[in-house]
């Protein structure tokens, strides 16, 4: 996670130094008020302006200050639980760690527990499923790399579980023992479906959780525009009946790591881009569509298929297709469903 630590007082600055140990697992940057800062922190004078800058740029904001101060500065920027970063407040005494925004999908609850362990503090979790030790659909989906297709349905399912009602569970992948609140009873009126079919309705009221298990391998000519890349990818996905909700990442050759159109495509679809050297591409296992022209340009006989396989750790499900100067392939990542998995 990309985490911003924000402190206002001298005690807060000292505590933020202790919290910097988070950097072993995450990217952490400390921001300290200008009169209480140090050489390892970024000083600031205007907290509202800082919050506006960081809110959309970070995965998590950790305020070391009073709760009311944090609430006021983030309030103008709150959009939705699927978009907002995790926001956590810690008094500068370090006595409690309080997630105040995006507890489940944003990971604030899990991060709060992690921080509390680091500083021997207490995490104050207020979400109903967590306080009751119940199954949370959105936390589960986030931790397992599943796309929630309907947030209204997710809230409805969570409310049923909180009320002690049984919710059906239909999963197309191996999984362990079901947590309290879920049942394999197919006659339940409400239930959760996990699988590739975005239209599947095994229950009258179905929450569909779609695995993000598809890696796109993309090759293109230099300076290929975003529109050409997008239209080619969407054409290939439609032809293979792969919904965009299944996309996990894009992959290509190192030569394309700064390709503007490709970077714009990844940004628009919230996909990380992984690139590989020619030697790495040629080390991929499998049978690939070879091209001597591609080899002469990139050093590897195939970019899209090989990069998709390398990134996914799985197998090709769509072989190389070319259109508009763009080549696209797709590989499928192995899917693992684990009820014990947490977001961090």
Order of alpha helices (4+ residues) and beta strands (2+ residues): beta-alpha-beta-beta-alpha-beta-alpha-beta-beta-alpha-beta-alpha-alpha-beta-alpha-beta-beta-beta-beta-beta-alpha-beta-alpha-beta-alpha-alpha-alpha-beta-beta
